[in-house]
Amino acid sequence: MNKKLIAVAVAGACVAPAAMAQTANPVTLYGRVYVTAESIEARGGTAAQDAATTRRTRLDDQSSLLGVRGTEDLGGGLKAFFQLETAFKAEQNDTGFAARNSGVGLQGGWGSIMMGRWDMPMKTTVIALDPFGDLTAGGYKTTMADRGNFDVRAQNVVQYWSPNWAGIALRLAATSNETRTATVNPRMTGASLTYTGGPVYIVAAYEEHKDATSASSTAGLTPTTAGYREKGYALGGSFNIAVFKIGAMYEKFKKDGRSDQKAWMGNVVWTLGNNQLIYQHGTAKNGGALGVLTPEPDCHSDAFGYQYNFSRRTFFLAQYVSIKNNTTSNCNLANTAMPSFVAGQDPKAVTLGLRHVF
């Protein structure tokens, strides 16, 4: 019996340090499940109506995710941190593993530096101005972010995040150029500066893509085009007045061989207890190939939403979205584009969604 007690004591002594380390440096499991039921269509335009753009219903995942993150105290005010975040679709299984923000870094009084795959500073900071969080059919990508080309999660990126200096925070990012060849040297850089104080939030952001085209996306800088540059600038802010939150943003995109595209967005959120009424308008003009498109692209988007917050973790959202395009414009539904869509058509959507975070 004594031998058994001694064995148990020895086993406990071996396990205890690991358990204590886990308690001192916890690893957190977190996630989000967000699905909308949608009725969508796109009509108008000069082309014949495509069967895929007639009214239909669909279930659409709104970036459901599962992640783990953690920290380790290294002493002297220095911490190591990591995050692994993967997308999954609650309604189907066609997503890759760890396709979302994932990386490892060090944090101290001087700020944080991380390496991995992460949202660029422009995306991270301007999302805060969208009451729909850049998700759903009516998110800001209907007209903003150059149709999503400047809403980028970059691969092979190094980022610096400053500490909070009296409400001011700086983010810097640059991708590696490991896909360099004899003719192209593709890379991406970006920066943002934000101020958060009481009811006020202000953001200025910049992003540049070199040797890449407007097809750049969350997959990286593809396809490559030697000598091609595109730059994006964003300036915006929001403030709270009693039960209202009002936001606005202006963006400008400069691309080789194209006219400067200008876009702006305004929104208001009216909160009444657990109920929120949301309206967001966006406009994008120009950006067509020089000497090719006549008239220049011009589109407008209006999104109306009703959100009921059951708790801090769960809400219901009803939304109506209407987009108007001129004959050369192709602004589309935000999170999952209308299929087989052609310039000049006018997408519409009615959505009902449920989100739960854990």
C-alpha positions as CSV (number, residue, x, y, z in Angstrom):
1,M,0.0,0.0,0.0
2,N,2.8,2.4,0.9
3,K,4.5,1.7,-2.4
4,K,1.2,2.6,-4.2
5,L,1.0,5.9,-2.3
6,I,4.6,6.7,-3.1
7,A,4.0,6.0,-6.8
8,V,0.9,8.3,-6.8
9,A,2.9,11.0,-5.1
10,V,5.7,10.8,-7.6
11,A,3.3,10.9,-10.5
12,G,1.6,13.9,-9.0
13,A,4.9,15.7,-8.6
14,C,5.7,15.1,-12.3
15,V,2.3,16.3,-13.5
16,A,2.0,19.4,-11.2
17,P,4.7,21.6,-13.0
18,A,3.0,21.1,-16.3
19,A,-0.5,21.9,-14.9
20,M,0.9,25.0,-13.1
21,A,2.6,26.2,-16.3
22,Q,-0.7,25.8,-18.2
23,T,-2.5,27.8,-15.6
24,A,0.1,30.6,-15.6
25,N,0.2,30.7,-19.5
26,P,-3.2,29.6,-20.7
27,V,-4.1,28.5,-24.1
28,T,-7.6,29.7,-25.2
29,L,-10.0,28.0,-27.6
30,Y,-12.4,30.4,-29.3
31,G,-14.6,30.6,-32.3
32,R,-17.5,32.0,-34.2
33,V,-20.4,30.3,-36.1
34,Y,-22.3,32.7,-38.4
35,V,-24.7,31.7,-41.1
36,T,-27.2,33.6,-43.2
37,A,-30.2,32.5,-45.2
38,E,-30.4,34.7,-48.3
39,S,-32.6,35.5,-51.2
40,I,-30.5,37.1,-54.0
41,E,-30.9,38.3,-57.6
42,A,-29.3,40.7,-60.1
43,R,-31.3,42.3,-62.8
44,G,-30.8,45.0,-65.4
45,G,-27.7,45.6,-67.5
46,T,-27.2,45.4,-71.3
47,A,-26.4,41.7,-71.4
48,A,-29.1,39.0,-71.5
49,Q,-30.3,37.8,-68.1
50,D,-28.1,35.0,-67.0
51,A,-30.0,32.1,-65.3
52,A,-27.5,32.3,-62.4
53,T,-28.5,35.8,-61.6
54,T,-32.3,35.3,-61.4
55,R,-33.8,35.1,-57.9
56,R,-32.6,32.2,-55.8
57,T,-32.1,31.2,-52.1
58,R,-28.9,30.1,-50.5
59,L,-27.3,29.5,-47.2
60,D,-24.1,31.5,-46.9
61,D,-21.4,31.2,-44.3
62,Q,-20.2,34.5,-42.8
63,S,-16.6,33.5,-42.0
64,S,-17.2,31.0,-39.3
65,L,-13.9,30.2,-37.5
66,L,-12.2,28.1,-34.9
67,G,-9.0,29.2,-33.2
68,V,-6.5,28.7,-30.4
69,R,-4.2,31.4,-29.0
70,G,-1.9,31.6,-26.0
71,T,0.9,33.4,-24.4
72,E,4.0,32.6,-22.3
73,D,5.6,34.9,-19.8
74,L,9.3,35.0,-20.6
75,G,10.2,37.4,-17.7
76,G,11.5,40.9,-17.8
77,G,8.2,42.2,-19.3
78,L,8.6,40.0,-22.4
79,K,5.9,37.6,-23.6
80,A,5.7,35.1,-26.4
81,F,2.3,34.7,-28.1
82,F,0.8,32.6,-30.9
83,Q,-2.4,32.2,-32.7
84,L,-3.7,29.5,-35.1
85,E,-7.1,30.3,-36.7
86,T,-8.9,28.2,-39.2
87,A,-12.0,28.8,-41.2
88,F,-14.8,26.4,-41.5
89,K,-18.2,26.5,-43.1
90,A,-21.1,25.5,-41.0
91,E,-23.2,24.6,-44.1
92,Q,-20.5,22.8,-46.2
93,N,-16.9,21.5,-45.9
94,D,-14.7,23.1,-48.6
95,T,-12.3,25.3,-46.6
96,G,-8.6,24.9,-46.0
97,F,-6.9,24.5,-42.6
98,A,-5.4,27.5,-40.8
99,A,-6.4,29.9,-43.7
100,R,-7.1,32.7,-41.2
101,N,-4.9,34.9,-39.0
102,S,-2.2,32.7,-37.7
103,G,1.3,33.5,-36.5
104,V,3.9,33.7,-33.7
105,G,5.5,36.8,-32.0
106,L,7.0,38.6,-29.1
107,Q,5.4,41.3,-27.0
108,G,6.9,43.9,-24.6
109,G,6.5,47.5,-23.5
110,W,7.8,48.5,-26.9
111,G,4.9,46.8,-28.7
112,S,4.5,43.5,-30.6
113,I,6.2,41.9,-33.6
114,M,4.8,38.9,-35.3
115,M,5.4,36.6,-38.3
116,G,2.9,34.6,-40.1
117,R,-0.3,35.1,-42.1
118,W,-2.4,38.1,-41.0
119,D,-4.8,40.8,-42.0
120,M,-3.0,43.8,-43.4
121,P,-3.2,47.0,-41.3
122,M,-5.7,48.7,-43.6
123,K,-8.1,45.8,-43.4
124,T,-7.7,45.4,-39.6
125,T,-8.4,49.1,-38.8
126,V,-11.1,50.1,-41.3
127,I,-13.3,47.1,-40.5
128,A,-14.1,48.9,-37.2
129,L,-16.1,51.4,-39.3
130,D,-18.4,48.9,-40.8
131,P,-21.4,48.0,-38.5
132,F,-21.6,44.7,-40.4
133,G,-17.9,43.9,-39.7
134,D,-17.1,43.5,-43.5
135,L,-19.4,40.4,-43.5
136,T,-22.9,39.7,-44.9
137,A,-24.2,40.8,-48.3
138,G,-24.2,44.5,-47.2
139,G,-20.7,44.8,-45.8
140,Y,-18.5,47.6,-46.9
141,K,-16.9,45.6,-49.7
142,T,-20.0,46.3,-51.9
143,T,-18.3,49.6,-52.9
144,M,-15.3,50.0,-50.7
145,A,-11.8,48.4,-50.5
146,D,-11.6,48.3,-54.3
147,R,-14.2,45.5,-54.4
148,G,-12.2,43.6,-51.7
149,N,-8.8,43.9,-53.4
150,F,-7.6,46.0,-50.5
151,D,-9.3,43.8,-47.9
152,V,-6.3,41.5,-47.7
153,R,-5.0,38.8,-45.4
154,A,-1.4,38.5,-46.4
155,Q,0.8,35.5,-46.4
156,N,4.5,35.5,-45.4
157,V,4.1,38.8,-43.5
158,V,5.9,40.5,-40.7
159,Q,4.0,43.1,-38.7
160,Y,4.8,45.5,-35.9
161,W,2.0,46.7,-33.6
162,S,2.8,49.6,-31.3
163,P,1.6,49.9,-27.7
164,N,-1.3,52.3,-27.0
165,W,0.1,55.8,-26.6
166,A,-2.7,57.8,-25.1
167,G,-5.2,56.3,-27.5
168,I,-2.8,56.3,-30.5
169,A,-1.7,53.1,-32.1
170,L,0.5,52.3,-35.1
171,R,0.6,49.2,-37.3
172,L,3.3,48.4,-39.9
173,A,3.4,45.4,-42.3
174,A,5.6,44.0,-45.1
175,T,5.5,40.7,-46.9
176,S,8.6,38.7,-47.9
177,N,9.5,38.6,-51.6
178,E,10.2,34.8,-51.7
179,T,8.3,34.5,-55.0
180,R,10.7,36.8,-56.7
181,T,11.8,35.8,-60.2
182,A,14.0,37.2,-62.9
183,T,11.2,39.5,-64.0
184,V,8.9,40.2,-61.0
185,N,9.6,41.0,-57.3
186,P,6.1,40.9,-55.8
187,R,5.6,42.3,-52.3
188,M,3.1,44.2,-50.2
189,T,3.5,46.9,-47.6
190,G,1.0,48.7,-45.4
191,A,0.5,50.9,-42.4
192,S,-2.2,52.3,-40.2
193,L,-2.6,54.9,-37.5
194,T,-5.6,55.0,-35.2
195,Y,-6.9,57.0,-32.3
196,T,-9.4,55.6,-29.8
197,G,-10.6,57.8,-27.1
198,G,-14.0,57.7,-25.4
199,P,-16.7,57.9,-28.1
200,V,-14.3,58.7,-30.9
201,Y,-12.4,56.4,-33.3
202,I,-10.2,57.8,-36.1
203,V,-8.2,55.8,-38.7
204,A,-5.8,56.6,-41.5
205,A,-4.4,53.7,-43.5
206,Y,-2.2,53.0,-46.5
207,E,-1.4,49.9,-48.6
208,E,0.8,49.2,-51.7
209,H,1.0,46.2,-53.9
210,K,4.0,45.9,-56.2
211,D,4.3,43.6,-59.2
212,A,0.8,42.4,-58.6
213,T,-2.6,43.1,-60.2
214,S,-6.1,43.8,-58.8
215,A,-6.6,40.1,-58.5
216,S,-4.6,40.2,-55.3
217,S,-6.6,38.5,-52.5
218,T,-6.4,36.6,-49.3
219,A,-4.4,34.0,-51.2
220,G,-1.6,36.5,-51.7
221,L,-0.1,38.6,-54.4
222,T,-1.3,36.8,-57.5
223,P,-1.2,37.0,-60.5
224,T,2.1,38.9,-60.8
225,T,2.7,41.6,-63.4
226,A,6.2,43.1,-63.7
227,G,6.4,46.8,-62.8
228,Y,2.8,47.1,-61.9
229,R,1.8,49.1,-58.7
230,E,-1.4,49.8,-57.0
231,K,-1.9,52.0,-53.9
232,G,-4.8,52.4,-51.5
233,Y,-5.5,55.2,-49.0
234,A,-8.2,55.3,-46.4
235,L,-9.3,58.0,-43.9
236,G,-12.4,57.7,-41.6
237,G,-13.8,57.7,-38.2
238,S,-16.8,57.1,-36.0
239,F,-18.3,58.7,-32.8
240,N,-21.1,57.9,-30.4
241,I,-23.8,60.4,-29.5
242,A,-26.3,59.1,-26.9
243,V,-28.0,56.0,-28.6
244,F,-26.5,56.8,-32.1
245,K,-23.1,55.7,-33.5
246,I,-22.2,57.5,-36.7
247,G,-19.4,56.5,-39.0
248,A,-17.8,57.6,-42.3
249,M,-14.9,56.7,-44.5
250,Y,-13.2,57.9,-47.7
251,E,-10.9,55.8,-49.9
252,K,-8.7,56.5,-52.9
253,F,-7.0,53.9,-55.1
254,K,-4.3,54.7,-57.6
255,K,-3.3,52.0,-60.2
256,D,-1.0,52.0,-63.2
257,G,-3.1,52.4,-66.4
258,R,-6.3,53.3,-64.6
259,S,-8.0,56.4,-63.4
260,D,-8.1,57.0,-59.7
261,Q,-11.0,55.3,-58.0
262,K,-12.7,57.2,-55.2
263,A,-15.1,55.7,-52.8
264,W,-16.9,56.8,-49.6
265,M,-19.2,55.3,-47.1
266,G,-21.5,56.6,-44.3
267,N,-23.5,54.7,-41.7
268,V,-25.6,55.1,-38.6
269,V,-26.5,52.6,-35.9
270,W,-29.4,53.4,-33.6
271,T,-29.4,51.2,-30.4
272,L,-32.6,50.8,-28.4
273,G,-31.9,48.3,-25.6
274,N,-31.2,44.9,-27.3
275,N,-32.4,46.3,-30.7
276,Q,-30.3,48.0,-33.3
277,L,-31.4,49.7,-36.5
278,I,-28.6,50.0,-39.1
279,Y,-28.2,51.9,-42.3
280,Q,-25.1,52.0,-44.5
281,H,-24.6,53.8,-47.8
282,G,-21.5,53.4,-50.1
283,T,-20.5,55.0,-53.4
284,A,-17.5,54.1,-55.7
285,K,-16.6,56.1,-58.8
286,N,-14.0,55.8,-61.6
287,G,-11.1,53.3,-61.6
288,G,-11.6,52.2,-65.2
289,A,-8.8,51.4,-67.7
290,L,-7.6,54.7,-69.2
291,G,-9.1,55.4,-72.6
292,V,-11.2,52.2,-72.6
293,L,-14.3,52.5,-70.4
294,T,-16.9,55.0,-71.2
295,P,-18.6,56.1,-69.1
296,E,-16.4,55.6,-66.0
297,P,-17.7,53.0,-63.5
298,D,-20.2,54.4,-60.9
299,C,-22.1,52.4,-58.3
300,H,-24.1,53.0,-55.2
301,S,-25.0,50.6,-52.4
302,D,-27.7,50.8,-49.6
303,A,-27.9,48.3,-46.8
304,F,-30.6,48.3,-44.1
305,G,-30.3,46.1,-41.1
306,Y,-32.1,45.1,-38.0
307,Q,-30.1,43.3,-35.3
308,Y,-31.4,41.8,-32.1
309,N,-28.7,41.1,-29.5
310,F,-29.8,38.1,-27.4
311,S,-26.5,38.5,-25.4
312,R,-22.9,39.7,-26.0
313,R,-22.2,36.4,-27.8
314,T,-25.4,35.8,-29.9
315,F,-27.4,38.0,-32.2
316,F,-30.0,37.8,-35.0
317,L,-29.6,40.0,-38.1
318,A,-32.1,40.8,-40.9
319,Q,-30.8,42.8,-43.8
320,Y,-31.9,44.2,-47.2
321,V,-29.2,45.3,-49.7
322,S,-29.6,47.1,-53.0
323,I,-26.8,47.9,-55.4
324,K,-27.1,50.2,-58.4
325,N,-24.4,50.0,-61.2
326,N,-24.0,52.0,-64.3
327,T,-23.2,50.2,-67.6
328,T,-19.5,49.8,-66.8
329,S,-19.6,49.2,-63.1
330,N,-19.7,45.8,-61.4
331,C,-20.1,46.4,-57.6
332,N,-21.4,43.2,-56.1
333,L,-22.7,41.7,-52.9
334,A,-20.0,41.9,-50.3
335,N,-19.1,38.7,-48.6
336,T,-20.1,36.2,-51.2
337,A,-20.5,37.7,-54.7
338,M,-23.5,37.2,-56.9
339,P,-22.5,34.5,-59.4
340,S,-22.3,35.0,-63.2
341,F,-22.6,38.7,-62.6
342,V,-21.9,41.2,-65.4
343,A,-21.3,44.9,-65.4
344,G,-24.5,47.0,-65.4
345,Q,-26.6,44.6,-63.4
346,D,-28.1,45.6,-60.0
347,P,-27.7,42.9,-57.3
348,K,-30.2,42.7,-54.4
349,A,-30.4,40.5,-51.3
350,V,-32.6,39.8,-48.4
351,T,-30.8,38.0,-45.6
352,L,-31.6,36.5,-42.2
353,G,-28.7,35.5,-40.1
354,L,-27.6,34.1,-36.7
355,R,-24.2,34.6,-35.1
356,H,-22.8,32.9,-32.0
357,V,-19.3,33.4,-30.7
358,F,-17.5,31.3,-28.0
